[in-house]
Amino acid sequence: MSYGNKLRERIAGPGTTPLIGVYDMYSASIAAKHYDGMFVSGFGFAASYYGLPDIGFIAWPDMVAFVQRLRGAFPHHHLLVDIDDGYVDPEVACHVVEGLERIGASGVILEDQKRPRRCGHADGKQVLPLDEYLEKLEKVLQTRKDLVVVARTDATDEHDILHRAERLAATDADVVLVDGVRSVEWIGRIREVVGTKPLLFNQIAGGKSPRLSLGELSDLGVDVAIYSTPCLFAAHEAMNSALVDLKAADGRLPRLDPSAGVGVKASTSLLERNIAPERLQPEGVGV
């Protein structure tokens, strides 16, 4: 079965499918131990690879190369890839989708933002005319073979949100995402207009959307949940804390407790899993 169909089958199963945002090979190595699906976050990749905010700096060859490395190391995991607006025009979007499917991506998210784009939970977002986005989406859908395609709208006007969600649900896209949903009530309203089409919800710490458990999302009819930045933000906090402590200790490393801390052995053990990934399966059960 193709990677796209495996993810499609997973989404069609019971409950809400979680996909964990990763930003580099190390974060992916940790996430792969706990979950069977990853979200290749544009926010995280822009921060990690370029040291820049998620406002449209990503070059598609860099994203494709990253996904290729991920697939080589994690052949058993679902990989949903954020491709922003398809990197501007429909021809590039189709080229990127074709390349990502060839190297083993499970799916992509294509948004309707126009440049300059913004993180989905930031202010100042602007969207393309709907017909222009639908034309791009249709070309992408005609290009893919089995790849899962998530149609995403970043509309902020209440009428436009529901109108676009309904129109996206009427396409051959596999899943619909309305980003930056502000309340449980609005999840219900979007679920209603989307009908039977699978619905995706994006959770990001400090974002505009409510914090909900997988059980709560499942009860609301949400089929997929992407967690864009838990690894990135946890690393930010932990690294900052470690360096504050190191400075306070005049540069003396803390004594390592092997049962609680990470040192050379634990780090090497984690990465050794990626040498022969075909022999490894996700450790988590029912995730």
Buried (B, 14 or more C-beta within 10 A) or exposed (E): EBBBBBBBEBBEEEEBBBBBBBBBBBBBBBBBEEBBBBBBBBBBBBBBBEEEEBBBBBEBEBBBEBBBBBBBBBBBBBBBBBBBBBBBEBEBBBBBBBBBBEBBBBBBBBBBBBEEBBBBBBEEBBBBEBEEBBEBBBBBBEBBEBBBBBBBBBBBEEEEBBBBBBBBBEBEBBBBBBBBBEEBEBBEBBBEBBEEBBBBBBBBEEBBBBEBEBEBBBEBBBBBBBBBBBBBBEBEEEEEEEEEEEEEEEEEEEEEEEEEEEEEEEEEEBEEBBEEBEEBEBEEEEE
